[in-house]
Amino acid sequence: MIPGIRRPRSMASFEALVAEALDGLPPDIQEKLENVEVVVEWRPSPGQLRRLGLRPGHSLFGLYEGIPLTRRTSGYNMVLPDKITIFRQPIEAHYRSEHQIMQAVQRTVLHELAHHFGISDERLRDLGAY
């Protein structure tokens, strides 16, 4: 293998990175992951990009779709799970080394989980998470 060039990753190995990021969360955070599903997809769909006001080709690493915990009321029941999607292709296209990809997956999972907990992009910027 040529130094600096990484082998293509399988979907299963990428999903394992996402699972590791979730497994590495503190137990008290894991307990609060109620009615949320985390999935891996190749890249965002045109519809997802359109709903976000992004043009095709925009690098989107992850997406939270649902009702944040801070906005759930007593009427929140019998609803489909919130969905966090981690997009493999944009992450692998943007980062070259295995270590960079692993860090990007961890950051993206944490970022989307922050939205699940009701933390906005603006607040994440204020906290220096960008």
MIKE-646328 format. One record per residue: residue number from 0; residue in one letter; x, z, y of N, C-alpha, C in turn. Coordinates in nm, 4 decimals. Each point is the difference from the previous one (the first is absolute). Layout:
BEGIN
resi = NUM	resn = A	n.X = X	n.Z = Z	n.Y = Y	ca.X = X	ca.Z = Z	ca.Y = Y	c.X = X	c.Z = Z	c.Y = Y
...
This chain:
BEGIN
resi = 0	resn = M	n.X = 0.0845	n.Z = 0.0000	n.Y = -0.1187	ca.X = -0.0845	ca.Z = 0.0000	ca.Y = 0.1187	c.X = 0.0884	c.Z = 0.0000	c.Y = 0.1243
resi = 1	resn = I	n.X = -0.0356	n.Z = -0.0792	n.Y = 0.0982	ca.X = 0.0758	ca.Z = -0.0109	ca.Y = 0.1239	c.X = -0.0284	c.Z = 0.1227	c.Y = 0.0868
resi = 2	resn = P	n.X = 0.1052	n.Z = 0.0660	n.Y = 0.0539	ca.X = -0.0233	ca.Z = 0.1179	ca.Y = 0.0862	c.X = -0.0888	c.Z = -0.0351	c.Y = 0.1186
resi = 3	resn = G	n.X = -0.0915	n.Z = 0.0896	n.Y = 0.0323	ca.X = -0.0897	ca.Z = -0.0205	ca.Y = 0.1146	c.X = -0.1258	c.Z = -0.0782	c.Y = -0.0334
resi = 4	resn = I	n.X = -0.0026	n.Z = -0.0608	n.Y = -0.1182	ca.X = -0.1177	ca.Z = -0.0753	ca.Y = -0.0428	c.X = -0.0721	c.Z = 0.0844	c.Y = -0.1057
resi = 5	resn = R	n.X = -0.1290	n.Z = 0.0174	n.Y = 0.0189	ca.X = -0.0729	ca.Z = 0.0816	ca.Y = -0.0962	c.X = -0.0793	c.Z = -0.0890	c.Y = -0.0944
resi = 6	resn = R	n.X = -0.0188	n.Z = 0.0531	n.Y = -0.1186	ca.X = -0.0791	ca.Z = -0.0708	ca.Y = -0.0992	c.X = -0.1467	c.Z = 0.0064	c.Y = 0.0400
resi = 7	resn = P	n.X = -0.0791	n.Z = -0.1001	n.Y = -0.0380	ca.X = -0.1438	ca.Z = 0.0102	ca.Y = 0.0261	c.X = -0.0574	c.Z = 0.1228	c.Y = -0.0707
resi = 8	resn = R	n.X = -0.0854	n.Z = 0.0697	n.Y = 0.0676	ca.X = -0.0626	ca.Z = 0.1225	ca.Y = -0.0522	c.X = -0.1322	c.Z = -0.0388	c.Y = -0.0644
resi = 9	resn = S	n.X = -0.0326	n.Z = 0.0680	n.Y = -0.1075	ca.X = -0.1297	ca.Z = -0.0240	ca.Y = -0.0635	c.X = -0.1072	c.Z = 0.0790	c.Y = 0.0747
resi = 10	resn = M	n.X = -0.1239	n.Z = -0.0408	n.Y = -0.0190	ca.X = -0.1111	ca.Z = 0.0727	ca.Y = 0.0611	c.X = -0.0012	c.Z = 0.1436	c.Y = -0.0511
resi = 11	resn = A	n.X = 0.0268	n.Z = 0.0190	n.Y = -0.1287	ca.X = -0.0006	ca.Z = 0.1352	ca.Y = -0.0575	c.X = 0.1067	c.Z = 0.0881	c.Y = 0.0637
resi = 12	resn = S	n.X = 0.1176	n.Z = -0.0547	n.Y = 0.0261	ca.X = 0.1050	ca.Z = 0.0829	ca.Y = 0.0610	c.X = -0.0328	c.Z = 0.0311	c.Y = 0.1458
resi = 13	resn = F	n.X = -0.0670	n.Z = -0.0916	n.Y = 0.0693	ca.X = -0.0410	ca.Z = 0.0274	ca.Y = 0.1380	c.X = -0.1094	c.Z = 0.1071	c.Y = 0.0003
resi = 14	resn = E	n.X = -0.0962	n.Z = -0.0123	n.Y = -0.0911	ca.X = -0.1050	ca.Z = 0.1014	ca.Y = -0.0112	c.X = 0.0594	c.Z = 0.1368	c.Y = -0.0333
resi = 15	resn = A	n.X = 0.1090	n.Z = 0.0014	n.Y = -0.0772	ca.X = 0.0669	ca.Z = 0.1263	ca.Y = -0.0329	c.X = 0.0576	c.Z = 0.0645	c.Y = 0.1264
resi = 16	resn = L	n.X = 0.0491	n.Z = -0.0801	n.Y = 0.0933	ca.X = 0.0498	ca.Z = 0.0550	ca.Y = 0.1271	c.X = -0.1129	c.Z = 0.0669	c.Y = 0.0775
resi = 17	resn = V	n.X = -0.1164	n.Z = -0.0628	n.Y = -0.0001	ca.X = -0.1161	ca.Z = 0.0576	ca.Y = 0.0684	c.X = -0.0400	c.Z = 0.1308	c.Y = -0.0687
resi = 18	resn = A	n.X = -0.0021	n.Z = -0.0002	n.Y = -0.1325	ca.X = -0.0348	ca.Z = 0.1211	ca.Y = -0.0749	c.X = 0.1000	c.Z = 0.1114	c.Y = 0.0275
resi = 19	resn = E	n.X = 0.1284	n.Z = -0.0334	n.Y = 0.0089	ca.X = 0.1025	ca.Z = 0.1007	ca.Y = 0.0308	c.X = -0.0222	c.Z = 0.0590	c.Y = 0.1384
resi = 20	resn = A	n.X = -0.0361	n.Z = -0.0837	n.Y = 0.0949	ca.X = -0.0256	ca.Z = 0.0495	ca.Y = 0.1357	c.X = -0.1168	c.Z = 0.0982	c.Y = -0.0005
resi = 21	resn = L	n.X = -0.1035	n.Z = -0.0302	n.Y = -0.0764	ca.X = -0.1161	ca.Z = 0.0894	ca.Y = -0.0091	c.X = 0.0343	c.Z = 0.1273	c.Y = -0.0771
resi = 22	resn = D	n.X = 0.0746	n.Z = -0.0142	n.Y = -0.1086	ca.X = 0.0383	ca.Z = 0.1162	ca.Y = -0.0801	c.X = 0.0919	c.Z = 0.0941	c.Y = 0.0771
resi = 23	resn = G	n.X = 0.0728	n.Z = -0.0541	n.Y = 0.0973	ca.X = 0.0930	ca.Z = 0.0804	ca.Y = 0.0786	c.X = -0.0657	c.Z = 0.0789	c.Y = 0.1122
resi = 24	resn = L	n.X = -0.1294	n.Z = -0.0181	n.Y = 0.0180	ca.X = -0.0706	ca.Z = 0.0738	ca.Y = 0.1048	c.X = -0.0115	c.Z = 0.1475	c.Y = -0.0381
resi = 25	resn = P	n.X = 0.0023	n.Z = 0.0886	n.Y = 0.0983	ca.X = -0.0200	ca.Z = 0.1419	ca.Y = -0.0305	c.X = -0.1373	c.Z = 0.0211	c.Y = -0.0661
resi = 26	resn = P	n.X = -0.0099	n.Z = 0.0979	n.Y = -0.0905	ca.X = -0.1270	ca.Z = 0.0238	ca.Y = -0.0711	c.X = -0.1192	c.Z = 0.0219	c.Y = 0.0934
resi = 27	resn = D	n.X = 0.0206	n.Z = 0.0694	n.Y = 0.1124	ca.X = -0.1138	ca.Z = 0.0246	ca.Y = 0.0898	c.X = -0.0510	c.Z = -0.1288	c.Y = 0.0635
resi = 28	resn = I	n.X = 0.0869	n.Z = -0.0980	n.Y = 0.0176	ca.X = -0.0429	ca.Z = -0.1316	ca.Y = 0.0513	c.X = -0.0712	c.Z = -0.0766	c.Y = -0.1120
resi = 29	resn = Q	n.X = 0.0574	n.Z = 0.0024	n.Y = -0.1197	ca.X = -0.0620	ca.Z = -0.0702	ca.Y = -0.1126	c.X = -0.1423	c.Z = 0.0498	c.Y = -0.0250
resi = 30	resn = E	n.X = -0.0220	n.Z = 0.1285	n.Y = 0.0175	ca.X = -0.1330	ca.Z = 0.0569	ca.Y = -0.0222	c.X = -0.1034	c.Z = -0.0535	c.Y = 0.0988
resi = 31	resn = K	n.X = 0.0458	n.Z = -0.0447	n.Y = 0.1166	ca.X = -0.0912	ca.Z = -0.0465	ca.Y = 0.1040	c.X = -0.0269	c.Z = -0.1503	c.Y = -0.0071
resi = 32	resn = L	n.X = 0.0537	n.Z = -0.0647	n.Y = -0.0993	ca.X = -0.0233	ca.Z = -0.1441	ca.Y = -0.0167	c.X = -0.1301	c.Z = -0.0192	c.Y = -0.0755
resi = 33	resn = E	n.X = -0.1081	n.Z = 0.0211	n.Y = 0.0733	ca.X = -0.1329	ca.Z = -0.0066	ca.Y = -0.0582	c.X = -0.0627	c.Z = -0.1371	c.Y = 0.0222
resi = 34	resn = N	n.X = -0.0472	n.Z = -0.0585	n.Y = -0.1071	ca.X = -0.0730	ca.Z = -0.1260	ca.Y = 0.0068	c.X = 0.0808	c.Z = -0.1096	c.Y = 0.0701
resi = 35	resn = V	n.X = 0.1264	n.Z = -0.0119	n.Y = -0.0407	ca.X = 0.0861	ca.Z = -0.1050	ca.Y = 0.0537	c.X = 0.0758	c.Z = -0.0650	c.Y = -0.1157
resi = 36	resn = E	n.X = 0.0034	n.Z = -0.1315	n.Y = 0.0028	ca.X = 0.0679	ca.Z = -0.0789	ca.Y = -0.1019	c.X = 0.1188	c.Z = -0.0705	c.Y = 0.0658
resi = 37	resn = V	n.X = 0.1138	n.Z = 0.0007	n.Y = -0.0664	ca.X = 0.1186	ca.Z = -0.0690	ca.Y = 0.0505	c.X = 0.0290	c.Z = -0.1153	c.Y = -0.0949
resi = 38	resn = V	n.X = 0.0083	n.Z = -0.1210	n.Y = 0.0567	ca.X = 0.0217	ca.Z = -0.1201	ca.Y = -0.0804	c.X = 0.1136	c.Z = -0.0823	c.Y = 0.0603
resi = 39	resn = V	n.X = 0.0532	n.Z = -0.0889	n.Y = -0.0814	ca.X = 0.1028	ca.Z = -0.0942	ca.Y = 0.0448	c.X = -0.0580	c.Z = -0.1394	c.Y = -0.0094
resi = 40	resn = E	n.X = 0.0186	n.Z = -0.0769	n.Y = 0.1067	ca.X = -0.0377	ca.Z = -0.1414	ca.Y = -0.0005	c.X = 0.1191	c.Z = -0.0810	c.Y = 0.0489
resi = 41	resn = W	n.X = -0.0017	n.Z = -0.1294	n.Y = -0.0291	ca.X = 0.1129	ca.Z = -0.0864	ca.Y = 0.0345	c.X = 0.0188	c.Z = -0.0079	c.Y = 0.1521
resi = 42	resn = R	n.X = -0.1065	n.Z = -0.0322	n.Y = 0.0711	ca.X = 0.0074	ca.Z = -0.0057	ca.Y = 0.1473	c.X = -0.1415	c.Z = 0.0123	c.Y = 0.0558
resi = 43	resn = P	n.X = -0.0109	n.Z = 0.0277	n.Y = 0.1302	ca.X = -0.1343	ca.Z = 0.0133	ca.Y = 0.0588	c.X = -0.0757	c.Z = -0.1319	c.Y = -0.0063
resi = 44	resn = S	n.X = -0.1295	n.Z = 0.0110	n.Y = -0.0158	ca.X = -0.0849	ca.Z = -0.1189	ca.Y = -0.0011	c.X = -0.0214	c.Z = -0.0476	c.Y = 0.1437
resi = 45	resn = P	n.X = -0.0386	n.Z = -0.1257	n.Y = 0.0186	ca.X = -0.0335	ca.Z = -0.0470	ca.Y = 0.1347	c.X = -0.1097	c.Z = 0.0852	c.Y = 0.0640
resi = 46	resn = G	n.X = -0.0975	n.Z = 0.0439	n.Y = -0.0799	ca.X = -0.1081	ca.Z = 0.0840	ca.Y = 0.0527	c.X = 0.0505	c.Z = 0.1347	c.Y = 0.0489
resi = 47	resn = Q	n.X = 0.0922	n.Z = 0.0612	n.Y = -0.0744	ca.X = 0.0566	ca.Z = 0.1278	ca.Y = 0.0436	c.X = 0.0762	c.Z = -0.0179	c.Y = 0.1317
resi = 48	resn = L	n.X = 0.0798	n.Z = -0.1050	n.Y = 0.0083	ca.X = 0.0752	ca.Z = -0.0257	ca.Y = 0.1238	c.X = -0.0949	c.Z = -0.0260	c.Y = 0.1165
resi = 49	resn = R	n.X = -0.1045	n.Z = -0.0772	n.Y = -0.0251	ca.X = -0.0974	ca.Z = -0.0328	ca.Y = 0.1046	c.X = -0.0691	c.Z = 0.1263	c.Y = 0.0515
resi = 50	resn = R	n.X = -0.0417	n.Z = 0.0887	n.Y = -0.0922	ca.X = -0.0664	ca.Z = 0.1254	ca.Y = 0.0414	c.X = 0.0907	c.Z = 0.0871	c.Y = 0.0857
resi = 51	resn = L	n.X = 0.1304	n.Z = -0.0117	n.Y = -0.0216	ca.X = 0.0955	ca.Z = 0.0786	ca.Y = 0.0782	c.X = 0.0442	c.Z = -0.0719	c.Y = 0.1269
resi = 52	resn = G	n.X = -0.0463	n.Z = -0.1229	n.Y = 0.0186	ca.X = 0.0404	ca.Z = -0.0774	ca.Y = 0.1168	c.X = 0.1414	c.Z = -0.0541	c.Y = -0.0118
resi = 53	resn = L	n.X = 0.0477	n.Z = -0.0196	n.Y = -0.1229	ca.X = 0.1353	ca.Z = -0.0504	ca.Y = -0.0235	c.X = -0.0062	c.Z = -0.1439	c.Y = -0.0463
resi = 54	resn = R	n.X = 0.1005	n.Z = -0.0745	n.Y = 0.0311	ca.X = 0.0034	ca.Z = -0.1402	ca.Y = -0.0419	c.X = 0.0690	c.Z = -0.0121	c.Y = -0.1359
resi = 55	resn = P	n.X = -0.0302	n.Z = -0.1061	n.Y = -0.0744	ca.X = 0.0665	ca.Z = -0.0213	ca.Y = -0.1289	c.X = 0.1520	c.Z = -0.0005	c.Y = 0.0187
resi = 56	resn = G	n.X = 0.0682	n.Z = 0.0558	n.Y = -0.0962	ca.X = 0.1452	ca.Z = 0.0092	ca.Y = 0.0086	c.X = 0.0488	c.Z = 0.1305	c.Y = 0.0611
resi = 57	resn = H	n.X = -0.0922	n.Z = 0.0775	n.Y = 0.0574	ca.X = 0.0382	ca.Z = 0.1295	ca.Y = 0.0556	c.X = 0.0423	c.Z = 0.0919	c.Y = -0.1147
resi = 58	resn = S	n.X = 0.1059	n.Z = 0.0772	n.Y = 0.0213	ca.X = 0.0474	ca.Z = 0.0924	ca.Y = -0.1038	c.X = -0.0827	c.Z = 0.1274	c.Y = 0.0018
resi = 59	resn = L	n.X = -0.0820	n.Z = 0.0168	n.Y = -0.0991	ca.X = -0.0797	ca.Z = 0.1204	ca.Y = -0.0167	c.X = 0.0396	c.Z = 0.0609	c.Y = -0.1335
resi = 60	resn = F	n.X = 0.0560	n.Z = 0.1204	n.Y = 0.0049	ca.X = 0.0506	ca.Z = 0.0642	ca.Y = -0.1212	c.X = -0.1076	c.Z = 0.0798	c.Y = -0.0726
resi = 61	resn = G	n.X = -0.0967	n.Z = 0.0529	n.Y = 0.0744	ca.X = -0.1033	ca.Z = 0.0811	ca.Y = -0.0623	c.X = -0.1263	c.Z = 0.0014	c.Y = 0.0830
resi = 62	resn = L	n.X = -0.1099	n.Z = 0.0423	n.Y = -0.0620	ca.X = -0.1286	ca.Z = 0.0017	ca.Y = 0.0685	c.X = -0.0852	c.Z = 0.1140	c.Y = -0.0555
resi = 63	resn = Y	n.X = -0.0559	n.Z = 0.0787	n.Y = 0.0916	ca.X = -0.0960	ca.Z = 0.1039	ca.Y = -0.0379	c.X = -0.1390	c.Z = -0.0492	c.Y = 0.0363
resi = 64	resn = E	n.X = -0.0918	n.Z = 0.0031	n.Y = -0.0957	ca.X = -0.1387	ca.Z = -0.0375	ca.Y = 0.0236	c.X = -0.0875	c.Z = 0.1141	c.Y = -0.0508
resi = 65	resn = G	n.X = -0.0709	n.Z = 0.0642	n.Y = 0.0909	ca.X = -0.0868	ca.Z = 0.1085	ca.Y = -0.0419	c.X = -0.0406	c.Z = 0.0897	c.Y = 0.1142
resi = 66	resn = I	n.X = -0.0463	n.Z = 0.1170	n.Y = -0.0362	ca.X = -0.0433	ca.Z = 0.1000	ca.Y = 0.0976	c.X = 0.0994	c.Z = 0.1161	c.Y = -0.0058
resi = 67	resn = P	n.X = 0.0783	n.Z = 0.0204	n.Y = 0.1058	ca.X = 0.0993	ca.Z = 0.1077	ca.Y = -0.0009	c.X = -0.0652	c.Z = 0.1360	c.Y = -0.0247
resi = 68	resn = L	n.X = 0.0758	n.Z = 0.0899	n.Y = -0.0581	ca.X = -0.0510	ca.Z = 0.1340	ca.Y = -0.0297	c.X = -0.0567	c.Z = 0.0677	c.Y = 0.1239
resi = 69	resn = T	n.X = 0.0610	n.Z = -0.0255	n.Y = 0.1151	ca.X = -0.0448	ca.Z = 0.0647	ca.Y = 0.1239	c.X = -0.1346	c.Z = -0.0521	c.Y = 0.0482
resi = 70	resn = R	n.X = -0.0477	n.Z = -0.1122	n.Y = -0.0551	ca.X = -0.1276	ca.Z = -0.0571	ca.Y = 0.0441	c.X = -0.1092	c.Z = 0.0106	c.Y = -0.1064
resi = 71	resn = R	n.X = 0.0322	n.Z = 0.0644	n.Y = -0.1092	ca.X = -0.0995	ca.Z = 0.0169	ca.Y = -0.1055	c.X = -0.0908	c.Z = 0.1172	c.Y = 0.0352
resi = 72	resn = T	n.X = -0.1279	n.Z = -0.0226	n.Y = -0.0184	ca.X = -0.0985	ca.Z = 0.1040	ca.Y = 0.0308	c.X = -0.0648	c.Z = 0.0485	c.Y = -0.1296
resi = 73	resn = S	n.X = -0.0942	n.Z = 0.0890	n.Y = 0.0146	ca.X = -0.0701	ca.Z = 0.0505	ca.Y = -0.1183	c.X = -0.0781	c.Z = -0.1111	c.Y = -0.0703
resi = 74	resn = G	n.X = -0.0258	n.Z = -0.1093	n.Y = 0.0690	ca.X = -0.0697	ca.Z = -0.1128	ca.Y = -0.0592	c.X = 0.0915	c.Z = -0.0931	c.Y = -0.0782
resi = 75	resn = Y	n.X = 0.1290	n.Z = 0.0337	n.Y = -0.0061	ca.X = 0.0959	ca.Z = -0.0834	ca.Y = -0.0715	c.X = -0.0086	c.Z = 0.0315	c.Y = -0.1497
resi = 76	resn = N	n.X = -0.0721	n.Z = -0.0825	n.Y = -0.0722	ca.X = -0.0074	ca.Z = 0.0138	ca.Y = -0.1454	c.X = -0.0466	c.Z = -0.1311	c.Y = -0.0595
resi = 77	resn = M	n.X = 0.0290	n.Z = -0.0161	n.Y = -0.1271	ca.X = -0.0408	ca.Z = -0.1209	ca.Y = -0.0724	c.X = 0.0475	c.Z = -0.1285	c.Y = 0.0689
resi = 78	resn = V	n.X = 0.1236	n.Z = 0.0020	n.Y = 0.0512	ca.X = 0.0568	ca.Z = -0.1191	ca.Y = 0.0632	c.X = 0.1189	c.Z = -0.0483	c.Y = -0.0828
resi = 79	resn = L	n.X = 0.0282	n.Z = -0.1272	n.Y = 0.0132	ca.X = 0.1164	ca.Z = -0.0552	ca.Y = -0.0673	c.X = 0.1257	c.Z = 0.0671	c.Y = 0.0534
resi = 80	resn = P	n.X = 0.1065	n.Z = 0.0034	n.Y = -0.0789	ca.X = 0.1241	ca.Z = 0.0627	ca.Y = 0.0482	c.X = 0.0593	c.Z = -0.0755	c.Y = 0.1182
resi = 81	resn = D	n.X = 0.0685	n.Z = 0.0749	n.Y = 0.0854	ca.X = 0.0835	ca.Z = -0.0640	ca.Y = 0.1011	c.X = 0.1069	c.Z = -0.0779	c.Y = -0.0758
resi = 82	resn = K	n.X = 0.0587	n.Z = -0.0969	n.Y = 0.0672	ca.X = 0.0985	ca.Z = -0.0843	ca.Y = -0.0667	c.X = 0.1252	c.Z = -0.0109	c.Y = 0.0859
resi = 83	resn = I	n.X = 0.1124	n.Z = 0.0312	n.Y = -0.0617	ca.X = 0.1305	ca.Z = -0.0242	ca.Y = 0.0617	c.X = 0.0639	c.Z = -0.1120	c.Y = -0.0799
resi = 84	resn = T	n.X = 0.0361	n.Z = -0.1062	n.Y = 0.0697	ca.X = 0.0636	ca.Z = -0.1138	ca.Y = -0.0653	c.X = 0.1427	c.Z = -0.0111	c.Y = 0.0509
resi = 85	resn = I	n.X = 0.0935	n.Z = -0.0093	n.Y = -0.0931	ca.X = 0.1403	ca.Z = -0.0234	ca.Y = 0.0323	c.X = 0.0283	c.Z = -0.1451	c.Y = -0.0373
resi = 86	resn = F	n.X = 0.0552	n.Z = -0.0759	n.Y = 0.0950	ca.X = 0.0212	ca.Z = -0.1432	ca.Y = -0.0202	c.X = 0.1455	c.Z = -0.0274	c.Y = -0.0395
resi = 87	resn = R	n.X = 0.0166	n.Z = -0.0486	n.Y = -0.1189	ca.X = 0.1330	ca.Z = -0.0208	ca.Y = -0.0583	c.X = 0.0804	c.Z = -0.1095	c.Y = 0.0714
resi = 88	resn = Q	n.X = -0.0574	n.Z = -0.1167	n.Y = 0.0170	ca.X = 0.0765	ca.Z = -0.1142	ca.Y = 0.0508	c.X = 0.0600	c.Z = 0.0256	c.Y = 0.1383
resi = 89	resn = P	n.X = -0.0752	n.Z = 0.0521	n.Y = 0.0972	ca.X = 0.0612	ca.Z = 0.0226	ca.Y = 0.1313	c.X = 0.1144	c.Z = 0.1020	c.Y = -0.0030
resi = 90	resn = I	n.X = -0.0141	n.Z = 0.1026	n.Y = -0.0828	ca.X = 0.1075	ca.Z = 0.1004	ca.Y = -0.0092	c.X = 0.1246	c.Z = -0.0628	c.Y = -0.0619
resi = 91	resn = E	n.X = -0.0182	n.Z = -0.0718	n.Y = -0.1097	ca.X = 0.1162	ca.Z = -0.0599	ca.Y = -0.0659	c.X = 0.0624	c.Z = -0.1120	c.Y = 0.0828
resi = 92	resn = A	n.X = -0.0803	n.Z = -0.0680	n.Y = 0.0815	ca.X = 0.0551	ca.Z = -0.1053	ca.Y = 0.0856	c.X = 0.0795	c.Z = 0.0586	c.Y = 0.1164
resi = 93	resn = H	n.X = -0.0413	n.Z = 0.1168	n.Y = 0.0461	ca.X = 0.0627	ca.Z = 0.0608	ca.Y = 0.1179	c.X = 0.1258	c.Z = 0.0794	c.Y = -0.0338
resi = 94	resn = Y	n.X = 0.0024	n.Z = 0.0613	n.Y = -0.1171	ca.X = 0.1127	ca.Z = 0.0853	ca.Y = -0.0391	c.X = 0.0748	c.Z = -0.0625	c.Y = -0.1157
resi = 95	resn = R	n.X = 0.1308	n.Z = 0.0144	n.Y = 0.0003	ca.X = 0.0836	ca.Z = -0.0669	ca.Y = -0.0992	c.X = 0.0417	c.Z = 0.0895	c.Y = -0.1156
resi = 96	resn = S	n.X = 0.0459	n.Z = 0.1202	n.Y = 0.0274	ca.X = 0.0532	ca.Z = 0.0823	ca.Y = -0.1083	c.X = -0.1101	c.Z = 0.0813	c.Y = -0.0673
resi = 97	resn = E	n.X = 0.0273	n.Z = 0.0402	n.Y = -0.1234	ca.X = -0.0946	ca.Z = 0.0838	ca.Y = -0.0732	c.X = -0.0270	c.Z = 0.1292	c.Y = 0.0766
resi = 98	resn = H	n.X = 0.1050	n.Z = 0.0574	n.Y = 0.0582	ca.X = -0.0153	ca.Z = 0.1251	ca.Y = 0.0751	c.X = -0.0901	c.Z = -0.0206	c.Y = 0.1221
resi = 99	resn = Q	n.X = 0.0191	n.Z = -0.1084	n.Y = 0.0729	ca.X = -0.0844	ca.Z = -0.0285	ca.Y = 0.1162	c.X = -0.1454	c.Z = -0.0204	c.Y = -0.0415
resi = 100	resn = I	n.X = -0.0220	n.Z = -0.0686	n.Y = -0.1095	ca.X = -0.1365	ca.Z = -0.0240	ca.Y = -0.0493	c.X = -0.0650	c.Z = 0.1332	c.Y = -0.0375
resi = 101	resn = M	n.X = 0.0749	n.Z = 0.0850	n.Y = -0.0703	ca.X = -0.0529	ca.Z = 0.1306	ca.Y = -0.0387	c.X = -0.0380	c.Z = 0.0821	c.Y = 0.1237
resi = 102	resn = Q	n.X = 0.0873	n.Z = 0.0014	n.Y = 0.1008	ca.X = -0.0292	ca.Z = 0.0742	ca.Y = 0.1228	c.X = -0.1211	c.Z = -0.0581	c.Y = 0.0724
resi = 103	resn = A	n.X = -0.0103	n.Z = -0.1326	n.Y = 0.0028	ca.X = -0.1140	ca.Z = -0.0642	ca.Y = 0.0668	c.X = -0.1303	c.Z = 0.0340	c.Y = -0.0708
resi = 104	resn = V	n.X = 0.0017	n.Z = 0.0013	n.Y = -0.1325	ca.X = -0.1201	ca.Z = 0.0366	ca.Y = -0.0753	c.X = -0.0386	c.Z = 0.1440	c.Y = 0.0322
resi = 105	resn = Q	n.X = 0.0969	n.Z = 0.0907	n.Y = -0.0012	ca.X = -0.0290	ca.Z = 0.1407	ca.Y = 0.0307	c.X = -0.0575	c.Z = 0.0153	c.Y = 0.1403
resi = 106	resn = R	n.X = 0.0631	n.Z = -0.0658	n.Y = 0.0986	ca.X = -0.0494	ca.Z = 0.0083	ca.Y = 0.1388	c.X = -0.1408	c.Z = -0.0572	c.Y = 0.0109
resi = 107	resn = T	n.X = -0.0249	n.Z = -0.1113	n.Y = -0.0666	ca.X = -0.1304	ca.Z = -0.0649	ca.Y = 0.0083	c.X = -0.1078	c.Z = 0.0859	c.Y = -0.0646
resi = 108	resn = V	n.X = 0.0287	n.Z = 0.0568	n.Y = -0.1151	ca.X = -0.0964	ca.Z = 0.0883	ca.Y = -0.0650	c.X = -0.0316	c.Z = 0.1181	c.Y = 0.0913
resi = 109	resn = L	n.X = 0.1027	n.Z = 0.0631	n.Y = 0.0560	ca.X = -0.0220	ca.Z = 0.1138	ca.Y = 0.0900	c.X = -0.0786	c.Z = -0.0405	c.Y = 0.1237
resi = 110	resn = H	n.X = 0.0308	n.Z = -0.1166	n.Y = 0.0543	ca.X = -0.0690	ca.Z = -0.0495	ca.Y = 0.1191	c.X = -0.1501	c.Z = -0.0176	c.Y = -0.0283
resi = 111	resn = E	n.X = -0.0323	n.Z = -0.0653	n.Y = -0.1111	ca.X = -0.1405	ca.Z = -0.0241	ca.Y = -0.0316	c.X = -0.0712	c.Z = 0.1297	c.Y = -0.0370
resi = 112	resn = L	n.X = 0.0695	n.Z = 0.0918	n.Y = -0.0650	ca.X = -0.0587	ca.Z = 0.1313	ca.Y = -0.0281	c.X = -0.0282	c.Z = 0.0754	c.Y = 0.1301
resi = 113	resn = A	n.X = 0.0847	n.Z = -0.0174	n.Y = 0.0988	ca.X = -0.0251	ca.Z = 0.0635	ca.Y = 0.1302	c.X = -0.1339	c.Z = -0.0466	c.Y = 0.0553
resi = 114	resn = H	n.X = -0.0305	n.Z = -0.1279	n.Y = -0.0146	ca.X = -0.1303	ca.Z = -0.0504	ca.Y = 0.0452	c.X = -0.1135	c.Z = 0.0646	c.Y = -0.0798
resi = 115	resn = H	n.X = 0.0204	n.Z = 0.0204	n.Y = -0.1305	ca.X = -0.1002	ca.Z = 0.0675	ca.Y = -0.0832	c.X = -0.0273	c.Z = 0.1406	c.Y = 0.0543
resi = 116	resn = F	n.X = 0.1037	n.Z = 0.0642	n.Y = 0.0524	ca.X = -0.0143	ca.Z = 0.1346	ca.Y = 0.0551	c.X = -0.0441	c.Z = -0.0008	c.Y = 0.1466
resi = 117	resn = G	n.X = -0.0273	n.Z = -0.1186	n.Y = 0.0541	ca.X = -0.0547	ca.Z = -0.0099	ca.Y = 0.1356	c.X = 0.1025	c.Z = -0.0151	c.Y = 0.1104
resi = 118	resn = I	n.X = 0.1233	n.Z = -0.0304	n.Y = -0.0340	ca.X = 0.1048	ca.Z = -0.0162	ca.Y = 0.1006	c.X = 0.0068	c.Z = -0.1474	c.Y = 0.0402
resi = 119	resn = S	n.X = -0.0150	n.Z = -0.0265	n.Y = 0.1286	ca.X = -0.0034	ca.Z = -0.1377	ca.Y = 0.0512	c.X = 0.1409	c.Z = -0.0572	c.Y = 0.0147
resi = 120	resn = D	n.X = 0.0068	n.Z = -0.1332	n.Y = 0.0155	ca.X = 0.1287	ca.Z = -0.0643	ca.Y = 0.0268	c.X = 0.0612	c.Z = 0.0544	c.Y = 0.1286
resi = 121	resn = E	n.X = -0.0836	n.Z = 0.0214	n.Y = 0.1019	ca.X = 0.0489	ca.Z = 0.0535	ca.Y = 0.1272	c.X = 0.0666	c.Z = 0.1358	c.Y = -0.0208
resi = 122	resn = R	n.X = -0.0657	n.Z = 0.0876	n.Y = -0.0757	ca.X = 0.0562	ca.Z = 0.1329	ca.Y = -0.0259	c.X = 0.1276	c.Z = -0.0096	c.Y = -0.0839
resi = 123	resn = L	n.X = 0.0032	n.Z = -0.0924	n.Y = -0.0946	ca.X = 0.1214	ca.Z = -0.0206	ca.Y = -0.0794	c.X = 0.1158	c.Z = -0.0443	c.Y = 0.0893
resi = 124	resn = R	n.X = -0.0286	n.Z = -0.0851	n.Y = 0.0988	ca.X = 0.1035	ca.Z = -0.0394	ca.Y = 0.0964	c.X = 0.0487	c.Z = 0.1217	c.Y = 0.0791
resi = 125	resn = D	n.X = -0.0946	n.Z = 0.0831	n.Y = 0.0455	ca.X = 0.0357	ca.Z = 0.1204	ca.Y = 0.0739	c.X = 0.0896	c.Z = 0.0923	c.Y = -0.0827
resi = 126	resn = L	n.X = -0.0252	n.Z = 0.0039	n.Y = -0.1308	ca.X = 0.0779	ca.Z = 0.0865	ca.Y = -0.0890	c.X = 0.1338	c.Z = -0.0625	c.Y = -0.0403
resi = 127	resn = G	n.X = 0.0227	n.Z = -0.1233	n.Y = 0.0436	ca.X = 0.1257	ca.Z = -0.0682	ca.Y = -0.0346	c.X = 0.0014	c.Z = -0.0578	c.Y = -0.1402
resi = 128	resn = A	n.X = -0.1170	n.Z = -0.0240	n.Y = -0.0568	ca.X = -0.0080	ca.Z = -0.0529	ca.Y = -0.1366	c.X = 0.0186	c.Z = -0.1510	c.Y = -0.0045
resi = 129	resn = Y	n.X = 0.0081	n.Z = -0.0649	n.Y = 0.1144	ca.X = 0.0241	ca.Z = -0.1455	ca.Y = 0.0038	c.X = 0.1442	c.Z = -0.0270	c.Y = 0.0352
